[in-house]
């Protein structure tokens, strides 16, 4: 599954590159001025988004100091917030950056996973009717903090038997697709679906799955 999603993401980025190349080559017969106009800077847009979805980890085993073990998997609906900014070049290409925080709480004793990531993004956008459809990817880095609590936590200073805390970083790649619905000249409602991949430091407790975003973007363009 990870290989398939990575392949789709790479194809999305190749589509962006192809659109860029077409924009440059399309003006070959019309002179340098036309080529520059096709890829000229047109403005920017940025805003905030909320997200949820469904993520899960592989099965993992927690071993207590006394040697007792329990095997389980993390799964649930995360909730988070973040934002993005895009700079527009020509008719289709956009380059920018984005970053998000995502929190998942699960289990009887309030275990939780916090995932943060960000990086440089590139996407291609096409106008379809009154909407704008886009596809692309984000490449950057992230980190995950996982606190597993499998036994009651008392209000005391005694160490608990089944508590595990882990924190690590990773290189991140997130292919995405979505739609923007313009509302007025400088405001748009945004819907986006992505799949965050850990491409450098695979861990059993890493949570992965689709995330659905909704938010708004303000911008200025020619």
N, C-alpha and C positions, 0 to 999 in steps of 0.2 A: 504493500500500500504506500509506504514512504517513497519507494522508487517511482511509482506511478505519479504521485502528487508532485514530486520533484521534476519529473519529465514534463508534466503539464505546465508547471511554473516556468521552466526553461523555454518551452514553446511560446508562452505568453511574452516573455522578454524578447524572444527572437521575432515575434510578430511586431513588437514595438520597433525593434531595430530595422525590420523590413520596411515598415511604414516610413521611418526616417530616411532610409536609403532611397525609397521611391520618391520621397519629397525632393531630395537633392537631384536625382537623375531626371525627374519629370521636367525640370526647367532647363535642361541642357540645350535645347533648341531655341530657347527664348532669351538666353543671356544671363549674366551674373546677377542682374537686378531681380529677375524672377526667382532664381534659386534662393537668394537672400530673403525675399519676401515669404517664400514657402516655409522657411525655418526661422523666421524672425521671432524675437521675444514678444509675446502678446499680453502678458500680465500674470497675475498670481491668484491663488485662492487658498484659504485655510480655515480651519474650524475644529470643532470637538465632536467626538462620537462616544456613545455608550455601547456596550456589547454584552451579549450572553451567548449561549451555545450549548454544546455537550462535549465534554472531554473525559478521557480515561487514561489510566496508566497500564503497564503490564502488571502481572502478579508479582508481589514482593513479600518477603518474609522478614518479620521483626522478631528479634531474639532478646528476651529480657536478661538482666544480669544473672538471674537464677538458672538460665539455660532453657526456659520455656519459649517456644516459638509459635507464631501465628502468621498465617499466610492470607493475604487479601489483595484486592485491587482498588485503586482510587477511581471514582467516577462521579460525575455530577454536572450541574450547570454553573459555570463561572459567571461572575459579574465584574465589569470593569469599565474603565474610562481612558481616554487618550485623545490624541489629536494628530493632525497632519497639515502640511503645507505643500503646495504644488506650484511650480513655475511652468507656464505654458509656452511651448515653442511650435510654431506652425499650426497646422490644422489638427494634428492628432497627438503629438508627443508632449508628455508632461514629466518633469523630473522634480523631486523634492525629498522630503523626509517625514517620518512619522514615528510615534512612540506610544506605548500603551502599558497599563497595569491591569492585571486580571487576578481575581481572588475567588478561590473555590473553597467552600466550607462543607464538610461532610462528616458522617459518622455520628455515633451516639455521644461522643465526648468532645465534639467541636474541633476535630482535626481540621487543618487548613493547608492550602497550597497557594502561594503567591508567585505569579509569573510576571516578569517585566521584560520588555524588549523594545528595540527601536533600530532604525537604520535608514539608509537611503532607498528611495523608491523610484521606480520608473513605470509608467503605464501609457497606454494608448486609449484614446477616447474617440467615440463615434456618435454623431447626433442621429437619433432615431425618433422621428416625430418631435414631440416636445421634450423628450428625455435625452440624456447623454449616457451611453453605456461605456464602461471602461474595463480593461483587463491589464494586469501587470504583476509586479512582485516587489518585495522589500528584502534587502540583504543587509544584515547588520549583526547585532549581538544582543544577548539577553541573559537573564539569570532566574533561577527558581529557588524558592525557599519552601521546604516541606516540613511541617510539624505534624507528626502522627501521634495521636493519643488514643490508646486502646484500653485504658482503665480509668476509673474515677480519679479525679485530681482533688485532693483535700486542701483545705485552707491552712496549710502548715508548711514547715520547712523540710519535710521529708522527701527524698527522691522517689519518684514513681517508678513502678516496675516496667510498664509498657508505654514509654514515651521516647520518640525518636525525632531528632532535629537534623536536617541536612540542608546545605546551601551550596550551589554551584553555578557556574556560568557556562555559556555555550555560544557558538556562532549560530545565527538564526537566518532562516529563509522562509518567507511567507508569500506564496502565490495568492492572488486575490482577484475578484471580479465584483462588479457592482453597477449601480445606476444612480444618476443624479437627476433630480426633478427641480428645474429652476422655478423659483417663486420671485417674480420681479427681476430686475436687471442684475442685481449683485448678491442674491441669496439663493441657496439651493438646499433641498433636503437630500441627504445621501443615505443609500443603502449599500452595504458591502458584506461579502462573505469571504473569509480567508481560512487558511490552515497553516498554523505555525509549526515549523519543523526545526528540531535540534539536529544540525548537520555536522557537529564536531564532537559532542560529548554525550553519547547516548546513555541514559540511565533508566533503570526499571521504574522509578517513581515519577519520571517525566510524564506530564499529562498532555495529550494531544487530541485534536479533534476540530471540527468546524466551529468557527465563531461568527455570529451574525451581528453586524453593526448598524446602528441608526444614529444620525446626527445631522449637523448643519454645516454649511460652508459659506463664508463670505469671500468675495473676490472682486477683482477689477481686471478687465480685459479689453483689448482693442475691438 
